[in-house]
Amino acid sequence: MIVVAKEKDIPAMGALLVQMHHGVPLHLPPIAPHKVEAALRHCMQKGRIFLGYKGEKLGGILAVQEGEHWFSHGRFLADLVFYVAPCARASRIASHLLRAASEYATMRGLPLLMAVVNGEDVERKDKFYARQGFTRIGGVYNRGF
């Protein structure tokens, strides 16, 4: 089941994002809970956060927010975070979350930009996005994490 996040969902979203952070194979700086909460609240105001449930358990999150190109007044939606917990990865939550975000972008008349920042399973993620009708346009490169 996919729902739009509400204020009351912030603690559960924060807990899921802590789980995501701990699963990243890079040496990232520690999470600042107040920054996570502020970012989620901002995203609720400037976009939408979709939550995917597997039964009663929160299994995934896709937060999108509106932005403007640095070189133009053209607007777009981009993901702030897209994460599916290991317990829900065998389900279709990822596809349902992305479909909800795509429908929201269509409703807003905006393109949707999605990023792959975690370098694990990039080929699988590329195939996932291609199946959903997305086209790869770049990459993220790291030096120092």
The first five atom37 places (N, CA, C, CB, O) and aatype in JSON, in Angstrom:
{
  "aatype": [12, 9, 19, 19, 0, 11, 6, 11, 3, 9, 14, 0, 12, 7, 0, 10, 10, 19, 5, 12, 8, 8, 7, 19, 14, 10, 8, 10, 14, 14, 9, 0, 14, 8, 11, 19, 6, 0, 0, 10, 1, 8, 4, 12, 5, 11, 7, 1, 9, 13, 10, 7, 18, 11, 7, 6, 11, 10, 7, 7, 9, 10, 0, 19, 5, 6, 7, 6, 8, 17, 13, 15, 8, 7, 1, 13, 10, 0, 3, 10, 19, 13, 18, 19, 0, 14, 4, 0, 1, 0, 15, 1, 9, 0, 15, 8, 10, 10, 1, 0, 0, 15, 6, 18, 0, 16, 12, 1, 7, 10, 14, 10, 10, 12, 0, 19, 19, 2, 7, 6, 3, 19, 6, 1, 11, 3, 11, 13, 18, 0, 1, 5, 7, 13, 16, 1, 9, 7, 7, 19, 18, 2, 1, 7, 13],
  "atom_mask": [
    [1, 1, 1, 1, 1],
    [1, 1, 1, 1, 1],
    [1, 1, 1, 1, 1],
    [1, 1, 1, 1, 1],
    [1, 1, 1, 1, 1],
    [1, 1, 1, 1, 1],
    [1, 1, 1, 1, 1],
    [1, 1, 1, 1, 1],
    [1, 1, 1, 1, 1],
    [1, 1, 1, 1, 1],
    [1, 1, 1, 1, 1],
    [1, 1, 1, 1, 1],
    [1, 1, 1, 1, 1],
    [1, 1, 1, 0, 1],
    [1, 1, 1, 1, 1],
    [1, 1, 1, 1, 1],
    [1, 1, 1, 1, 1],
    [1, 1, 1, 1, 1],
    [1, 1, 1, 1, 1],
    [1, 1, 1, 1, 1],
    [1, 1, 1, 1, 1],
    [1, 1, 1, 1, 1],
    [1, 1, 1, 0, 1],
    [1, 1, 1, 1, 1],
    [1, 1, 1, 1, 1],
    [1, 1, 1, 1, 1],
    [1, 1, 1, 1, 1],
    [1, 1, 1, 1, 1],
    [1, 1, 1, 1, 1],
    [1, 1, 1, 1, 1],
    [1, 1, 1, 1, 1],
    [1, 1, 1, 1, 1],
    [1, 1, 1, 1, 1],
    [1, 1, 1, 1, 1],
    [1, 1, 1, 1, 1],
    [1, 1, 1, 1, 1],
    [1, 1, 1, 1, 1],
    [1, 1, 1, 1, 1],
    [1, 1, 1, 1, 1],
    [1, 1, 1, 1, 1],
    [1, 1, 1, 1, 1],
    [1, 1, 1, 1, 1],
    [1, 1, 1, 1, 1],
    [1, 1, 1, 1, 1],
    [1, 1, 1, 1, 1],
    [1, 1, 1, 1, 1],
    [1, 1, 1, 0, 1],
    [1, 1, 1, 1, 1],
    [1, 1, 1, 1, 1],
    [1, 1, 1, 1, 1],
    [1, 1, 1, 1, 1],
    [1, 1, 1, 0, 1],
    [1, 1, 1, 1, 1],
    [1, 1, 1, 1, 1],
    [1, 1, 1, 0, 1],
    [1, 1, 1, 1, 1],
    [1, 1, 1, 1, 1],
    [1, 1, 1, 1, 1],
    [1, 1, 1, 0, 1],
    [1, 1, 1, 0, 1],
    [1, 1, 1, 1, 1],
    [1, 1, 1, 1, 1],
    [1, 1, 1, 1, 1],
    [1, 1, 1, 1, 1],
    [1, 1, 1, 1, 1],
    [1, 1, 1, 1, 1],
    [1, 1, 1, 0, 1],
    [1, 1, 1, 1, 1],
    [1, 1, 1, 1, 1],
    [1, 1, 1, 1, 1],
    [1, 1, 1, 1, 1],
    [1, 1, 1, 1, 1],
    [1, 1, 1, 1, 1],
    [1, 1, 1, 0, 1],
    [1, 1, 1, 1, 1],
    [1, 1, 1, 1, 1],
    [1, 1, 1, 1, 1],
    [1, 1, 1, 1, 1],
    [1, 1, 1, 1, 1],
    [1, 1, 1, 1, 1],
    [1, 1, 1, 1, 1],
    [1, 1, 1, 1, 1],
    [1, 1, 1, 1, 1],
    [1, 1, 1, 1, 1],
    [1, 1, 1, 1, 1],
    [1, 1, 1, 1, 1],
    [1, 1, 1, 1, 1],
    [1, 1, 1, 1, 1],
    [1, 1, 1, 1, 1],
    [1, 1, 1, 1, 1],
    [1, 1, 1, 1, 1],
    [1, 1, 1, 1, 1],
    [1, 1, 1, 1, 1],
    [1, 1, 1, 1, 1],
    [1, 1, 1, 1, 1],
    [1, 1, 1, 1, 1],
    [1, 1, 1, 1, 1],
    [1, 1, 1, 1, 1],
    [1, 1, 1, 1, 1],
    [1, 1, 1, 1, 1],
    [1, 1, 1, 1, 1],
    [1, 1, 1, 1, 1],
    [1, 1, 1, 1, 1],
    [1, 1, 1, 1, 1],
    [1, 1, 1, 1, 1],
    [1, 1, 1, 1, 1],
    [1, 1, 1, 1, 1],
    [1, 1, 1, 1, 1],
    [1, 1, 1, 0, 1],
    [1, 1, 1, 1, 1],
    [1, 1, 1, 1, 1],
    [1, 1, 1, 1, 1],
    [1, 1, 1, 1, 1],
    [1, 1, 1, 1, 1],
    [1, 1, 1, 1, 1],
    [1, 1, 1, 1, 1],
    [1, 1, 1, 1, 1],
    [1, 1, 1, 1, 1],
    [1, 1, 1, 0, 1],
    [1, 1, 1, 1, 1],
    [1, 1, 1, 1, 1],
    [1, 1, 1, 1, 1],
    [1, 1, 1, 1, 1],
    [1, 1, 1, 1, 1],
    [1, 1, 1, 1, 1],
    [1, 1, 1, 1, 1],
    [1, 1, 1, 1, 1],
    [1, 1, 1, 1, 1],
    [1, 1, 1, 1, 1],
    [1, 1, 1, 1, 1],
    [1, 1, 1, 1, 1],
    [1, 1, 1, 1, 1],
    [1, 1, 1, 0, 1],
    [1, 1, 1, 1, 1],
    [1, 1, 1, 1, 1],
    [1, 1, 1, 1, 1],
    [1, 1, 1, 1, 1],
    [1, 1, 1, 0, 1],
    [1, 1, 1, 0, 1],
    [1, 1, 1, 1, 1],
    [1, 1, 1, 1, 1],
    [1, 1, 1, 1, 1],
    [1, 1, 1, 1, 1],
    [1, 1, 1, 0, 1],
    [1, 1, 1, 1, 1]
  ],
  "atom_positions": [
    [[0.84, -1.17, 0.0], [0.0, 0.0, 0.0], [0.9, 1.25, 0.0], [-0.96, -0.01, 1.23], [1.87, 1.32, 0.76]],
    [[0.57, 2.21, -0.84], [1.31, 3.46, -0.95], [0.43, 4.58, -0.4], [1.75, 3.76, -2.43], [-0.74, 4.69, -0.77]],
    [[1.0, 5.41, 0.48], [0.28, 6.55, 1.05], [1.18, 7.79, 0.97], [-0.16, 6.27, 2.53], [2.4, 7.68, 0.84]],
    [[0.55, 8.94, 1.04], [1.28, 10.2, 1.11], [1.59, 10.46, 2.58], [0.45, 11.39, 0.47], [0.71, 10.37, 3.44]],
    [[2.85, 10.78, 2.87], [3.29, 11.0, 4.24], [2.63, 12.22, 4.85], [4.8, 11.14, 4.3], [2.33, 13.21, 4.17]],
    [[2.42, 12.12, 6.14], [1.88, 13.22, 6.93], [2.85, 13.52, 8.07], [0.44, 12.89, 7.47], [3.77, 12.75, 8.32]],
    [[2.63, 14.61, 8.73], [3.48, 15.04, 9.85], [3.71, 13.92, 10.86], [2.85, 16.24, 10.54], [4.82, 13.74, 11.36]],
    [[2.67, 13.18, 11.15], [2.75, 12.11, 12.16], [3.69, 10.97, 11.73], [1.36, 11.54, 12.42], [4.11, 10.17, 12.57]],
    [[4.03, 10.9, 10.45], [4.89, 9.84, 9.93], [6.38, 10.13, 10.07], [4.56, 9.59, 8.48], [7.22, 9.27, 9.81]],
    [[6.72, 11.35, 10.47], [8.14, 11.74, 10.52], [8.98, 10.8, 11.39], [8.25, 13.16, 11.05], [10.07, 10.42, 10.95]],
    [[8.56, 10.41, 12.6], [9.42, 9.5, 13.37], [9.69, 8.17, 12.66], [8.78, 9.23, 14.72], [10.81, 7.67, 12.69]],
    [[8.67, 7.6, 12.04], [8.87, 6.32, 11.33], [9.77, 6.51, 10.12], [7.51, 5.73, 10.9], [10.61, 5.66, 9.83]],
    [[9.6, 7.64, 9.41], [10.48, 7.91, 8.26], [11.91, 8.08, 8.74], [10.0, 9.17, 7.49], [12.84, 7.56, 8.11]],
    [[12.1, 8.8, 9.84], [13.44, 9.0, 10.38], [14.1, 7.68, 10.74], [0.0, 0.0, 0.0], [15.28, 7.47, 10.45]],
    [[13.35, 6.78, 11.36], [13.89, 5.47, 11.73], [14.3, 4.68, 10.48], [12.85, 4.67, 12.55], [15.33, 4.02, 10.47]],
    [[13.48, 4.74, 9.43], [13.8, 4.04, 8.19], [15.05, 4.63, 7.55], [12.62, 4.11, 7.21], [15.88, 3.89, 7.0]],
    [[15.2, 5.94, 7.61], [16.37, 6.58, 7.01], [17.64, 6.3, 7.82], [16.16, 8.09, 6.9], [18.73, 6.25, 7.24]],
    [[17.52, 6.12, 9.12], [18.67, 5.69, 9.92], [19.11, 4.29, 9.48], [18.32, 5.7, 11.45], [20.3, 4.01, 9.35]],
    [[18.12, 3.42, 9.24], [18.43, 2.07, 8.75], [19.15, 2.16, 7.4], [17.13, 1.23, 8.61], [20.13, 1.45, 7.17]],
    [[18.67, 3.04, 6.51], [19.31, 3.22, 5.21], [20.76, 3.68, 5.4], [18.52, 4.25, 4.36], [21.67, 3.14, 4.78]],
    [[20.95, 4.68, 6.25], [22.27, 5.25, 6.49], [23.26, 4.2, 6.99], [22.18, 6.4, 7.5], [24.41, 4.16, 6.56]],
    [[22.8, 3.34, 7.89], [23.67, 2.3, 8.44], [24.04, 1.24, 7.4], [23.0, 1.62, 9.63], [25.06, 0.56, 7.54]],
    [[23.21, 1.1, 6.35], [23.48, 0.1, 5.33], [24.37, 0.57, 4.21], [0.0, 0.0, 0.0], [24.74, -0.22, 3.34]],
    [[24.74, 1.84, 4.2], [25.59, 2.37, 3.14], [27.04, 1.91, 3.38], [25.51, 3.94, 3.07], [27.54, 2.04, 4.49]],
    [[27.7, 1.37, 2.34], [29.04, 0.83, 2.54], [30.14, 1.9, 2.57], [29.34, -0.15, 1.45], [31.32, 1.56, 2.6]],
    [[29.78, 3.17, 2.56], [30.76, 4.25, 2.65], [30.88, 4.72, 4.1], [30.37, 5.43, 1.72], [29.99, 4.47, 4.92]],
    [[31.97, 5.38, 4.4], [32.14, 5.95, 5.73], [31.52, 7.35, 5.73], [33.66, 5.99, 6.14], [32.22, 8.35, 5.57]],
    [[30.2, 7.41, 5.92], [29.49, 8.68, 5.9], [29.52, 9.33, 7.27], [28.04, 8.48, 5.44], [29.65, 8.64, 8.28]],
    [[29.4, 10.66, 7.32], [29.29, 11.32, 8.62], [28.0, 10.86, 9.31], [29.31, 12.86, 8.45], [27.06, 10.42, 8.65]],
    [[27.94, 10.98, 10.63], [26.75, 10.52, 11.34], [25.52, 11.35, 11.0], [26.99, 10.56, 12.85], [25.62, 12.52, 10.62]],
    [[24.37, 10.73, 11.15], [23.09, 11.41, 10.9], [22.87, 12.46, 11.98], [21.91, 10.4, 10.87], [23.15, 12.22, 13.16]],
    [[22.35, 13.61, 11.57], [21.9, 14.66, 12.49], [20.37, 14.62, 12.46], [22.47, 16.1, 12.09], [19.77, 15.13, 11.52]],
    [[19.73, 14.02, 13.46], [18.27, 13.84, 13.42], [17.49, 15.12, 13.15], [17.79, 13.25, 14.72], [16.49, 15.09, 12.43]],
    [[17.92, 16.24, 13.7], [17.18, 17.49, 13.47], [17.25, 17.91, 12.0], [17.74, 18.6, 14.37], [16.31, 18.52, 11.49]],
    [[18.37, 17.61, 11.32], [18.48, 17.94, 9.9], [17.59, 17.03, 9.06], [19.95, 17.83, 9.44], [16.97, 17.47, 8.1]],
    [[17.54, 15.76, 9.44], [16.67, 14.82, 8.72], [15.22, 15.28, 8.86], [16.85, 13.37, 9.27], [14.48, 15.34, 7.87]],
    [[14.81, 15.59, 10.07], [13.43, 16.04, 10.31], [13.14, 17.32, 9.52], [13.19, 16.27, 11.81], [12.07, 17.43, 8.91]],
    [[14.05, 18.27, 9.53], [13.85, 19.52, 8.79], [13.75, 19.27, 7.29], [14.99, 20.51, 9.08], [12.92, 19.88, 6.62]],
    [[14.58, 18.38, 6.76], [14.54, 18.06, 5.33], [13.22, 17.4, 4.95], [15.72, 17.16, 4.95], [12.65, 17.69, 3.9]],
    [[12.73, 16.5, 5.8], [11.46, 15.84, 5.52], [10.31, 16.85, 5.56], [11.21, 14.71, 6.54], [9.42, 16.81, 4.7]],
    [[10.31, 17.73, 6.53], [9.26, 18.76, 6.61], [9.31, 19.67, 5.38], [9.42, 19.6, 7.92], [8.27, 20.0, 4.81]],
    [[10.5, 20.07, 4.99], [10.66, 20.93, 3.81], [10.14, 20.22, 2.56], [12.14, 21.34, 3.62], [9.48, 20.83, 1.72]],
    [[10.45, 18.94, 2.45], [10.01, 18.16, 1.3], [8.49, 18.05, 1.28], [10.64, 16.77, 1.32], [7.88, 18.07, 0.21]],
    [[7.87, 17.94, 2.43], [6.4, 17.89, 2.48], [5.79, 19.19, 1.98], [5.92, 17.6, 3.91], [4.7, 19.2, 1.41]],
    [[6.5, 20.31, 2.19], [6.01, 21.62, 1.75], [6.31, 21.87, 0.28], [6.62, 22.72, 2.6], [5.5, 22.49, -0.42]],
    [[7.46, 21.41, -0.21], [7.91, 21.7, -1.58], [7.78, 20.51, -2.53], [9.34, 22.16, -1.54], [8.29, 20.54, -3.65]],
    [[7.11, 19.48, -2.08], [6.96, 18.29, -2.91], [6.01, 17.32, -2.25], [0.0, 0.0, 0.0], [4.96, 17.71, -1.75]],
    [[6.39, 16.07, -2.27], [5.54, 15.04, -1.69], [6.42, 13.86, -1.28], [4.44, 14.58, -2.69], [7.43, 13.56, -1.92]],
    [[6.01, 13.21, -0.2], [6.71, 12.01, 0.26], [5.73, 10.85, 0.21], [7.28, 12.2, 1.72], [4.64, 10.91, 0.78]],
    [[6.13, 9.81, -0.48], [5.31, 8.61, -0.61], [5.91, 7.52, 0.27], [5.22, 8.14, -2.11], [7.13, 7.34, 0.32]],
    [[5.05, 6.79, 0.97], [5.48, 5.71, 1.85], [4.87, 4.41, 1.36], [5.07, 6.0, 3.32], [3.7, 4.36, 1.0]],
    [[5.68, 3.36, 1.36], [5.22, 2.04, 0.96], [5.19, 1.12, 2.16], [0.0, 0.0, 0.0], [6.17, 1.01, 2.89]],
    [[4.06, 0.47, 2.35], [3.89, -0.43, 3.49], [3.8, -1.87, 3.0], [2.64, -0.06, 4.3], [3.19, -2.16, 1.98]],
    [[4.43, -2.74, 3.77], [4.3, -4.18, 3.58], [3.53, -4.65, 4.8], [5.71, -4.93, 3.41], [4.11, -4.84, 5.87]],
    [[2.24, -4.85, 4.64], [1.38, -5.1, 5.79], [1.32, -3.82, 6.63], [0.0, 0.0, 0.0], [0.99, -2.75, 6.11]],
    [[1.63, -3.94, 7.89], [1.62, -2.78, 8.79], [2.99, -2.11, 8.9], [1.16, -3.2, 10.17], [3.13, -1.06, 9.52]],
    [[4.01, -2.73, 8.29], [5.38, -2.26, 8.44], [5.78, -1.32, 7.31], [6.35, -3.44, 8.5], [5.55, -1.61, 6.14]],
    [[6.39, -0.17, 7.68], [6.92, 0.76, 6.69], [8.1, 0.1, 5.98], [7.34, 2.11, 7.35], [9.11, -0.24, 6.61]],
    [[7.96, -0.08, 4.68], [8.99, -0.78, 3.92], [9.75, 0.07, 2.94], [0.0, 0.0, 0.0], [10.79, -0.35, 2.43]],
    [[9.25, 1.29, 2.66], [9.95, 2.12, 1.69], [9.48, 3.55, 1.71], [0.0, 0.0, 0.0], [8.4, 3.88, 2.18]],
    [[10.35, 4.41, 1.17], [10.08, 5.84, 1.11], [10.62, 6.4, -0.2], [10.7, 6.58, 2.33], [11.71, 6.04, -0.65]],
    [[9.83, 7.27, -0.81], [10.3, 8.03, -1.97], [9.83, 9.47, -1.77], [9.76, 7.43, -3.34], [8.64, 9.76, -1.82]],
    [[10.78, 10.35, -1.54], [10.5, 11.77, -1.32], [10.97, 12.55, -2.54], [11.19, 12.3, -0.02], [12.12, 12.43, -2.96]],
    [[10.07, 13.35, -3.12], [10.4, 14.18, -4.27], [10.09, 15.63, -3.94], [9.64, 13.72, -5.54], [9.1, 15.93, -3.26]],
    [[10.93, 16.51, -4.43], [10.7, 17.94, -4.2], [10.97, 18.73, -5.48], [11.58, 18.46, -3.05], [11.75, 18.31, -6.33]],
    [[10.31, 19.87, -5.57], [10.42, 20.7, -6.75], [11.69, 21.54, -6.7], [9.2, 21.59, -6.9], [12.08, 22.03, -5.64]],
    [[12.31, 21.68, -7.84], [13.51, 22.51, -7.94], [13.51, 23.26, -9.26], [0.0, 0.0, 0.0], [12.62, 23.1, -10.09]],
    [[14.54, 24.07, -9.43], [14.7, 24.85, -10.65], [16.12, 24.63, -11.17], [14.42, 26.38, -10.4], [17.08, 24.63, -10.4]],
    [[16.23, 24.45, -12.47], [17.56, 24.28, -13.06], [18.43, 25.5, -12.74], [17.45, 24.07, -14.59], [17.93, 26.62, -12.7]],
    [[19.7, 25.29, -12.53], [20.61, 26.39, -12.23], [20.77, 27.33, -13.42], [21.98, 25.85, -11.8], [21.14, 28.49, -13.26]],
    [[20.5, 26.81, -14.61], [20.73, 27.58, -15.83], [19.44, 28.12, -16.45], [21.45, 26.72, -16.84], [19.48, 28.75, -17.51]],
    [[18.3, 27.87, -15.81], [17.03, 28.19, -16.43], [15.96, 28.36, -15.36], [16.62, 27.09, -17.43], [16.15, 28.01, -14.2]],
    [[14.83, 28.91, -15.77], [13.69, 28.99, -14.86], [12.83, 27.73, -14.95], [12.84, 30.22, -15.16], [11.78, 27.63, -14.31]],
    [[13.28, 26.77, -15.76], [12.56, 25.52, -15.9], [12.52, 24.77, -14.57], [0.0, 0.0, 0.0], [13.53, 24.71, -13.86]],
    [[11.38, 24.21, -14.24], [11.18, 23.5, -12.99], [11.19, 21.99, -13.23], [9.87, 23.94, -12.32], [10.97, 21.54, -14.35]],
    [[11.44, 21.23, -12.19], [11.43, 19.78, -12.24], [11.19, 19.23, -10.85], [12.77, 19.23, -12.83], [11.26, 19.97, -9.86]],
    [[10.89, 17.96, -10.76], [10.85, 17.24, -9.49], [12.07, 16.33, -9.44], [9.51, 16.42, -9.33], [12.44, 15.72, -10.44]],
    [[12.68, 16.25, -8.27], [13.84, 15.36, -8.09], [13.69, 14.63, -6.77], [15.18, 16.16, -8.14], [13.06, 15.13, -5.83]],
    [[14.28, 13.46, -6.71], [14.19, 12.7, -5.47], [15.15, 13.25, -4.42], [14.47, 11.22, -5.72], [16.3, 13.57, -4.71]],
    [[14.64, 13.35, -3.21], [15.46, 13.64, -2.04], [16.0, 12.33, -1.5], [14.63, 14.4, -0.94], [17.18, 12.23, -1.15]],
    [[15.15, 11.34, -1.45], [15.55, 10.01, -0.98], [14.59, 8.98, -1.58], [15.54, 9.94, 0.59], [13.39, 9.21, -1.71]],
    [[15.17, 7.83, -1.94], [14.4, 6.68, -2.41], [15.05, 5.47, -1.77], [14.36, 6.58, -4.0], [16.19, 5.13, -2.09]],
    [[14.32, 4.82, -0.88], [14.89, 3.69, -0.15], [13.8, 2.65, 0.11], [15.54, 4.15, 1.18], [12.68, 2.98, 0.5]],
    [[14.16, 1.41, -0.12], [13.3, 0.28, 0.23], [14.1, -0.61, 1.18], [12.83, -0.52, -1.05], [15.21, -1.03, 0.87]],
    [[13.52, -0.89, 2.33], [14.18, -1.71, 3.35], [14.38, -3.13, 2.85], [13.35, -1.71, 4.66], [13.59, -3.63, 2.05]],
    [[15.43, -3.79, 3.31], [15.69, -5.16, 2.87], [14.49, -6.09, 3.03], [16.86, -5.73, 3.63], [14.29, -6.97, 2.19]],
    [[13.7, -5.92, 4.08], [12.55, -6.8, 4.31], [11.46, -6.63, 3.25], [11.96, -6.53, 5.68], [10.58, -7.48, 3.15]],
    [[11.51, -5.56, 2.46], [10.47, -5.3, 1.47], [11.0, -5.36, 0.04], [9.85, -3.94, 1.72], [10.25, -5.07, -0.9]],
    [[12.23, -5.72, -0.16], [12.82, -5.68, -1.5], [12.29, -6.75, -2.44], [14.3, -5.81, -1.41], [12.36, -6.59, -3.66]],
    [[11.76, -7.82, -1.9], [11.19, -8.86, -2.77], [9.77, -8.49, -3.19], [11.18, -10.23, -2.04], [9.17, -9.17, -4.03]],
    [[9.22, -7.43, -2.62], [7.87, -6.98, -2.97], [7.95, -6.02, -4.15], [7.16, -6.29, -1.74], [9.02, -5.82, -4.73]],
    [[6.84, -5.43, -4.5], [6.8, -4.47, -5.61], [6.73, -3.03, -5.08], [5.59, -4.75, -6.52], [6.32, -2.12, -5.8]],
    [[7.14, -2.84, -3.83], [7.05, -1.5, -3.23], [7.83, -0.48, -4.04], [7.58, -1.53, -1.79], [7.33, 0.63, -4.26]],
    [[9.04, -0.8, -4.49], [9.84, 0.16, -5.25], [9.1, 0.62, -6.5], [11.2, -0.45, -5.63], [9.06, 1.81, -6.79]],
    [[8.53, -0.32, -7.23], [7.79, 0.03, -8.45], [6.57, 0.88, -8.12], [7.35, -1.24, -9.2], [6.27, 1.84, -8.83]],
    [[5.87, 0.54, -7.07], [4.67, 1.29, -6.68], [5.03, 2.71, -6.22], [3.92, 0.56, -5.56], [4.32, 3.66, -6.54]],
    [[6.13, 2.83, -5.48], [6.57, 4.16, -5.05], [6.94, 5.02, -6.25], [7.77, 4.04, -4.08], [6.54, 6.19, -6.34]],
    [[7.7, 4.45, -7.18], [8.12, 5.21, -8.34], [6.93, 5.58, -9.23], [9.15, 4.42, -9.15], [6.9, 6.66, -9.81]],
    [[5.96, 4.68, -9.33], [4.76, 4.99, -10.11], [4.0, 6.16, -9.46], [3.85, 3.74, -10.21], [3.52, 7.05, -10.16]],
    [[3.89, 6.15, -8.14], [3.2, 7.24, -7.44], [3.91, 8.58, -7.69], [3.12, 6.96, -5.92], [3.26, 9.59, -7.93]],
    [[5.24, 8.58, -7.62], [6.01, 9.81, -7.87], [5.87, 10.24, -9.32], [7.49, 9.6, -7.52], [5.78, 11.44, -9.6]],
    [[5.85, 9.3, -10.25], [5.7, 9.63, -11.67], [4.32, 10.24, -11.94], [5.9, 8.36, -12.54], [4.2, 11.21, -12.69]],
    [[3.29, 9.68, -11.32], [1.94, 10.23, -11.47], [1.86, 11.64, -10.88], [0.9, 9.31, -10.79], [1.21, 12.52, -11.45]],
    [[2.52, 11.86, -9.76], [2.56, 13.19, -9.15], [3.26, 14.18, -10.09], [3.28, 13.15, -7.77], [2.78, 15.3, -10.28]],
    [[4.37, 13.77, -10.68], [5.1, 14.63, -11.63], [4.22, 14.96, -12.83], [6.41, 13.95, -12.09], [4.18, 16.1, -13.28]],
    [[3.52, 13.96, -13.35], [2.63, 14.18, -14.49], [1.51, 15.16, -14.1], [2.02, 12.84, -14.99], [1.19, 16.07, -14.86]],
    [[0.94, 14.96, -12.92], [-0.11, 15.86, -12.44], [0.4, 17.3, -12.34], [-0.64, 15.38, -11.08], [-0.34, 18.24, -12.64]],
    [[1.66, 17.46, -11.93], [2.26, 18.79, -11.8], [2.78, 19.32, -13.13], [3.39, 18.75, -10.78], [3.13, 20.49, -13.24]],
    [[2.83, 18.47, -14.15], [3.35, 18.88, -15.46], [4.85, 19.1, -15.43], [0.0, 0.0, 0.0], [5.36, 19.98, -16.13]],
    [[5.56, 18.31, -14.62], [7.01, 18.48, -14.45], [7.75, 17.2, -14.77], [7.33, 18.92, -13.02], [7.22, 16.11, -14.55]],
    [[8.98, 17.3, -15.3], [9.8, 16.11, -15.46], [10.25, 15.61, -14.08], [11.04, 16.41, -16.36], [10.33, 16.38, -13.12]],
    [[10.52, 14.32, -14.0], [10.98, 13.7, -12.76], [12.4, 13.2, -12.95], [10.04, 12.54, -12.33], [12.66, 12.38, -13.83]],
    [[13.32, 13.69, -12.12], [14.72, 13.26, -12.15], [14.99, 12.38, -10.93], [15.69, 14.5, -12.16], [14.71, 12.76, -9.8]],
    [[15.53, 11.2, -11.17], [15.86, 10.26, -10.1], [17.36, 10.0, -10.16], [15.04, 8.93, -10.23], [17.95, 9.89, -11.23]],
    [[17.97, 9.89, -8.98], [19.42, 9.68, -8.91], [19.75, 8.37, -8.22], [20.1, 10.85, -8.17], [19.02, 7.92, -7.33]],
    [[20.83, 7.76, -8.64], [21.39, 6.61, -7.94], [22.69, 7.09, -7.32], [21.62, 5.37, -8.91], [23.66, 7.34, -8.02]],
    [[22.7, 7.22, -6.0], [23.88, 7.73, -5.31], [24.68, 6.6, -4.69], [23.47, 8.75, -4.24], [25.91, 6.63, -4.7]],
    [[24.0, 5.6, -4.14], [24.69, 4.45, -3.57], [25.16, 3.58, -4.73], [23.76, 3.65, -2.59], [24.35, 3.14, -5.55]],
    [[26.45, 3.32, -4.8], [27.03, 2.61, -5.93], [26.85, 1.11, -5.94], [0.0, 0.0, 0.0], [27.43, 0.44, -6.79]],
    [[26.07, 0.56, -5.02], [25.84, -0.88, -5.02], [24.77, -1.24, -6.05], [25.42, -1.37, -3.61], [23.78, -0.52, -6.19]],
    [[24.96, -2.34, -6.74], [23.96, -2.88, -7.67], [23.5, -1.86, -8.71], [22.76, -3.37, -6.89], [22.31, -1.79, -9.01]],
    [[24.41, -1.09, -9.25], [24.03, -0.03, -10.2], [23.39, -0.63, -11.46], [25.26, 0.81, -10.6], [22.42, -0.06, -11.97]],
    [[23.89, -1.73, -11.95], [23.3, -2.33, -13.15], [21.85, -2.74, -12.89], [24.11, -3.55, -13.6], [20.99, -2.54, -13.75]],
    [[21.59, -3.32, -11.72], [20.22, -3.72, -11.38], [19.32, -2.49, -11.28], [20.19, -4.5, -10.04], [18.18, -2.51, -11.74]],
    [[19.84, -1.41, -10.69], [19.07, -0.17, -10.57], [18.83, 0.45, -11.95], [19.8, 0.84, -9.66], [17.74, 0.97, -12.21]],
    [[19.83, 0.4, -12.84], [19.64, 0.9, -14.2], [18.5, 0.14, -14.9], [20.95, 0.76, -15.01], [17.65, 0.75, -15.56]],
    [[18.49, -1.17, -14.75], [17.44, -1.99, -15.37], [16.07, -1.66, -14.78], [17.74, -3.49, -15.2], [15.08, -1.59, -15.5]],
    [[16.03, -1.46, -13.47], [14.77, -1.09, -12.81], [14.22, 0.2, -13.39], [14.99, -0.95, -11.29], [13.05, 0.26, -13.77]],
    [[15.06, 1.25, -13.46], [14.59, 2.53, -13.99], [14.21, 2.42, -15.46], [15.67, 3.59, -13.81], [13.23, 3.04, -15.88]],
    [[14.96, 1.65, -16.24], [14.62, 1.48, -17.66], [13.25, 0.81, -17.8], [15.7, 0.63, -18.36], [12.46, 1.22, -18.66]],
    [[12.96, -0.2, -16.98], [11.64, -0.86, -17.02], [10.52, 0.13, -16.69], [11.6, -2.04, -16.04], [9.39, -0.04, -17.14]],
    [[10.83, 1.15, -15.9], [9.82, 2.13, -15.5], [9.73, 3.3, -16.49], [10.14, 2.67, -14.1], [8.96, 4.23, -16.27]],
    [[10.49, 3.24, -17.58], [10.41, 4.26, -18.61], [11.38, 5.42, -18.46], [0.0, 0.0, 0.0], [11.22, 6.44, -19.13]],
    [[12.38, 5.29, -17.6], [13.38, 6.33, -17.4], [14.59, 6.09, -18.3], [13.81, 6.4, -15.91], [14.86, 4.95, -18.69]],
    [[15.3, 7.16, -18.61], [16.51, 7.1, -19.42], [17.68, 7.61, -18.59], [16.36, 7.92, -20.72], [17.58, 8.65, -17.94]],
    [[18.77, 6.88, -18.61], [19.98, 7.29, -17.87], [20.61, 8.49, -18.56], [21.0, 6.11, -17.77], [20.78, 8.49, -19.78]],
    [[20.96, 9.53, -17.78], [21.54, 10.72, -18.37], [22.88, 11.13, -17.72], [20.57, 11.85, -18.27], [23.43, 12.17, -18.08]],
    [[23.39, 10.36, -16.81], [24.65, 10.76, -16.18], [25.1, 9.76, -15.14], [0.0, 0.0, 0.0], [24.75, 8.58, -15.19]],
    [[25.87, 10.26, -14.18], [26.37, 9.42, -13.11], [26.85, 10.27, -11.96], [0.0, 0.0, 0.0], [26.95, 11.49, -12.07]],
    [[27.16, 9.62, -10.87], [27.69, 10.28, -9.68], [29.06, 9.67, -9.4], [26.72, 10.13, -8.44], [29.21, 8.45, -9.39]],
    [[30.04, 10.51, -9.19], [31.39, 10.04, -8.93], [31.84, 10.53, -7.57], [32.37, 10.51, -10.03], [31.48, 11.64, -7.16]],
    [[32.61, 9.73, -6.87], [32.98, 10.02, -5.49], [34.5, 10.03, -5.35], [32.37, 8.99, -4.54], [35.22, 9.25, -5.97]],
    [[34.94, 10.93, -4.53], [36.35, 10.93, -4.12], [36.39, 11.42, -2.69], [37.25, 11.84, -5.06], [36.11, 12.58, -2.41]],
    [[36.72, 10.54, -1.79], [36.87, 10.98, -0.41], [35.97, 10.35, 0.62], [0.0, 0.0, 0.0], [36.24, 10.48, 1.82]],
    [[34.91, 9.66, 0.23], [34.07, 8.96, 1.24], [34.68, 7.64, 1.52], [32.6, 8.79, 0.77], [34.16, 6.88, 2.33]]
  ]
}
